[in-house]
Amino acid sequence: MNNKQKIFLAIDNEKLINELIALIDKNKYSLASYNSEIECIENLHKNPDILLIDYHLNNNTDVKEKKSVSVIEKIKENKLSTKVFMFSEKGSAKTYINIISKIFYSFAYRL
């Protein structure tokens, strides 16, 4: 029986993905990475325990930066117990307010 917790990485930065994979204990966690919100949403049926997601997933334009929010909304809609940790290297007060208003578990500004 596999008792590993499932971690989804929804990040489109290959370097960051590799750094996170190197830090995560593969004996304790199973990992899956997705480069887009569509891939991530299509795999939510696997019920991840943890989701690490970049707020600016796919692109930095105003329209596309909200795609990461659609993943969170789908988690809430499906009543999953996934713990969500969202981060951004390009934050603003507007971004933080948007994140908090969606009731995210954690938001970190990446330097």
Order of alpha helices (4+ residues) and beta strands (2+ residues): beta-alpha-beta-alpha-beta-alpha-beta-alpha-beta
